[in-house]
Amino acid sequence: MGETEAHYLVDILALLLATVIVVPFFHAIRLGAILGYLAAGVLLGPWGFGLLTEVEEIRHLGEFGVIFLLFVLGIELKPDKLWQMRKMVIGLGLGQLLLTAGVIYGFALLFGLPHHVAIIIGFGLALSSTAFCLKLLAERGGISTQMGQMSFSVLLLQDLSVVPLLALVSMFAGGAVAAAEPGISFGFAVLIIIALLVAGHYLLNPVLGKIVASQDPD
């Protein structure tokens, strides 16, 4: 075993030990495990005691952890419930995205930012962390509640919007759109919104319908 691998294992053991100590404490004071994990990372990371030496490797491990967390939460979702939420996903989810992005877009313009930059900032800050929010809901047993379903609808629409939003960023980064009139920038944003509506109606509904028809809980 090389020196790097040894440091990597030591870092993992240090993280596990820290979470065993810190997370129960945060549970005891009713702050939840999420803040406990964050506190453990801050204490051991480069801005804390600096005990972690292989930060990049730990970051990659964390990405796998998020993937497995979402997979486990997805297993718990009932397909028929997902089908019933289809209108909520498109209506509530899209409404939250547009309203939040619009408010942030307006504030960005007040600070003198260009229209295309304000659009990107607005949509970017309108997105939430799906893993973070679903973990909090799972801790409180709220995924199956009405509030949990509404939250999941918003998060699902946000995840679906990532691909067209990345395409919008690429177009702006190309220079032609960024240098164009504000109306053109706004037009691209409208096209993205229309793409979300079309995708939700013609792609999301059939996919959810097939999931329900399969009667496969996994």
C-alpha positions as CSV (number, residue, x, y, z in Angstrom):
1,M,0.0,0.0,0.0
2,G,1.4,3.4,-1.0
3,E,1.7,6.5,1.1
4,T,-1.3,8.1,-0.6
5,E,-3.6,5.1,0.0
6,A,-2.5,5.0,3.6
7,H,-3.3,8.7,4.1
8,Y,-6.7,8.1,2.3
9,L,-7.6,5.4,4.7
10,V,-6.6,7.5,7.7
11,D,-8.7,10.3,6.4
12,I,-11.8,8.0,6.1
13,L,-11.3,6.6,9.6
14,A,-10.9,10.2,11.0
15,L,-14.2,11.2,9.3
16,L,-16.0,8.1,10.6
17,L,-14.7,8.8,14.1
18,A,-15.7,12.4,13.9
19,T,-19.2,11.6,12.7
20,V,-19.7,9.0,15.5
21,I,-18.9,11.8,18.0
22,V,-20.4,14.9,16.4
23,V,-23.6,13.5,14.8
24,P,-25.1,12.1,18.0
25,F,-24.4,15.4,19.7
26,F,-26.3,17.3,17.0
27,H,-29.1,14.8,17.3
28,A,-29.2,15.4,21.1
29,I,-29.7,19.1,20.6
30,R,-32.2,18.5,17.9
31,L,-30.3,20.0,15.0
32,G,-30.3,16.8,12.8
33,A,-27.6,14.7,11.3
34,I,-27.1,17.0,8.2
35,L,-25.6,19.8,10.3
36,G,-23.6,17.2,12.3
37,Y,-22.0,15.9,9.1
38,L,-21.3,19.5,8.0
39,A,-19.7,20.3,11.3
40,A,-17.5,17.3,11.2
41,G,-16.3,18.2,7.7
42,V,-15.6,21.8,8.8
43,L,-13.6,20.7,11.9
44,L,-11.5,18.2,10.0
45,G,-11.1,20.1,6.7
46,P,-8.5,22.6,5.6
47,W,-10.4,25.5,7.2
48,G,-10.7,23.6,10.5
49,F,-8.0,21.6,12.2
50,G,-6.6,20.5,8.8
51,L,-6.5,16.8,9.7
52,L,-7.6,15.7,6.2
53,T,-4.7,15.4,3.7
54,E,-6.5,13.8,0.7
55,V,-9.3,16.3,0.2
56,E,-9.8,15.6,-3.5
57,E,-10.2,11.9,-2.9
58,I,-12.6,12.4,-0.1
59,R,-14.6,14.8,-2.3
60,H,-14.9,12.0,-5.0
61,L,-16.1,9.6,-2.3
62,G,-18.7,12.1,-1.2
63,E,-20.1,12.3,-4.7
64,F,-20.7,8.5,-4.7
65,G,-22.4,8.9,-1.3
66,V,-24.8,11.4,-2.8
67,I,-25.6,9.1,-5.7
68,F,-26.3,6.1,-3.3
69,L,-28.4,8.4,-1.1
70,L,-30.6,9.4,-4.0
71,F,-30.8,5.8,-5.1
72,V,-32.0,4.6,-1.7
73,L,-34.6,7.4,-1.5
74,G,-35.8,6.5,-5.0
75,I,-36.4,2.9,-3.9
76,E,-38.8,4.2,-1.3
77,L,-40.9,6.1,-3.8
78,K,-44.1,4.4,-4.9
79,P,-44.6,4.6,-8.7
80,D,-48.4,5.3,-8.4
81,K,-47.6,8.2,-6.1
82,L,-45.1,9.5,-8.6
83,W,-47.8,9.3,-11.4
84,Q,-50.3,11.2,-9.2
85,M,-47.7,14.0,-8.7
86,R,-47.2,14.7,-12.4
87,K,-49.3,17.8,-12.4
88,M,-47.7,19.0,-9.2
89,V,-44.3,18.5,-10.7
90,I,-45.0,20.6,-13.8
91,G,-47.2,23.2,-12.0
92,L,-45.7,23.7,-8.6
93,G,-42.2,22.9,-9.6
94,L,-42.1,25.2,-12.7
95,G,-43.9,27.9,-10.7
96,Q,-41.3,27.9,-8.0
97,L,-38.4,27.9,-10.6
98,L,-39.8,30.8,-12.6
99,L,-40.9,32.9,-9.6
100,T,-37.6,32.5,-7.7
101,A,-35.5,33.0,-10.8
102,G,-37.6,36.1,-11.7
103,V,-37.1,37.7,-8.3
104,I,-33.3,37.1,-8.3
105,Y,-33.1,38.3,-11.9
106,G,-34.7,41.6,-10.9
107,F,-32.3,42.1,-8.0
108,A,-29.4,41.2,-10.2
109,L,-30.5,43.9,-12.7
110,L,-30.7,46.4,-9.8
111,F,-27.0,45.8,-9.1
112,G,-26.2,46.7,-12.7
113,L,-25.5,43.2,-14.0
114,P,-26.0,42.4,-17.7
115,H,-29.3,40.7,-18.7
116,H,-27.7,37.4,-19.7
117,V,-25.7,37.3,-16.4
118,A,-28.8,38.1,-14.4
119,I,-30.7,35.3,-16.1
120,I,-28.0,32.7,-15.3
121,I,-27.7,33.9,-11.7
122,G,-31.5,33.9,-11.3
123,F,-32.0,30.3,-12.6
124,G,-28.8,29.1,-10.8
125,L,-29.8,30.4,-7.4
126,A,-33.4,29.1,-7.9
127,L,-32.1,25.5,-7.8
128,S,-31.9,23.6,-4.5
129,S,-29.8,20.6,-3.3
130,T,-31.9,17.5,-3.9
131,A,-29.8,15.3,-1.8
132,F,-29.8,17.8,1.1
133,C,-33.5,18.4,1.1
134,L,-34.5,14.8,0.7
135,K,-32.2,13.8,3.5
136,L,-33.9,16.3,5.8
137,L,-37.3,15.0,4.8
138,A,-36.2,11.4,5.3
139,E,-34.9,12.2,8.8
140,R,-38.3,13.6,9.7
141,G,-40.4,10.9,8.0
142,G,-41.9,13.5,5.7
143,I,-41.3,12.1,2.2
144,S,-44.8,10.4,2.1
145,T,-46.6,13.5,3.5
146,Q,-48.3,16.1,1.4
147,M,-45.6,18.6,2.2
148,G,-43.0,16.0,1.3
149,Q,-44.6,15.3,-2.0
150,M,-44.8,19.0,-2.8
151,S,-41.1,19.4,-1.9
152,F,-40.2,16.4,-4.1
153,S,-42.2,17.8,-7.0
154,V,-40.2,21.1,-6.9
155,L,-36.9,19.2,-6.6
156,L,-37.7,16.9,-9.5
157,L,-38.5,19.8,-11.8
158,Q,-35.3,21.5,-10.8
159,D,-33.3,18.4,-11.7
160,L,-35.1,18.2,-15.0
161,S,-34.2,21.8,-15.7
162,V,-30.5,21.4,-15.3
163,V,-29.8,20.1,-18.8
164,P,-31.5,23.0,-20.7
165,L,-30.1,25.5,-18.3
166,L,-26.6,24.2,-18.9
167,A,-27.3,24.6,-22.7
168,L,-28.3,28.2,-22.0
169,V,-25.1,28.8,-20.1
170,S,-23.1,27.3,-23.1
171,M,-24.9,29.6,-25.5
172,F,-24.2,32.7,-23.4
173,A,-20.6,31.6,-22.9
174,G,-20.2,31.5,-26.7
175,G,-20.2,35.3,-26.8
176,A,-22.8,35.8,-29.6
177,V,-25.7,35.7,-27.3
178,A,-23.9,37.5,-24.4
179,A,-23.2,40.4,-26.7
180,A,-26.7,40.6,-28.1
181,E,-29.6,42.8,-27.1
182,P,-31.3,42.0,-23.8
183,G,-34.5,41.0,-25.6
184,I,-32.6,38.2,-27.4
185,S,-31.2,37.0,-24.0
186,F,-34.8,37.0,-22.6
187,G,-36.0,35.2,-25.7
188,F,-33.5,32.3,-25.1
189,A,-34.7,32.1,-21.5
190,V,-38.3,31.9,-22.7
191,L,-37.3,29.1,-25.1
192,I,-35.8,27.2,-22.2
193,I,-39.1,27.5,-20.3
194,I,-41.1,26.3,-23.3
195,A,-38.7,23.4,-23.6
196,L,-39.4,22.5,-19.9
197,L,-43.1,22.6,-20.5
198,V,-42.9,20.4,-23.6
199,A,-40.6,17.9,-21.9
200,G,-42.8,17.7,-18.9
201,H,-45.9,17.1,-21.0
202,Y,-44.6,14.8,-23.7
203,L,-41.7,13.1,-21.9
204,L,-42.3,13.0,-18.2
205,N,-46.0,11.9,-18.3
206,P,-45.4,8.9,-20.6
207,V,-42.3,7.8,-18.6
208,L,-44.2,8.0,-15.3
209,G,-47.1,6.1,-16.9
210,K,-44.8,3.2,-18.0
211,I,-43.4,3.1,-14.5
212,V,-46.9,2.7,-13.0
213,A,-47.9,0.1,-15.6
214,S,-44.9,-2.0,-14.8
215,Q,-46.0,-2.3,-11.1
216,D,-42.4,-2.6,-10.2
217,P,-41.7,-0.9,-6.8
218,D,-38.0,-0.6,-7.5
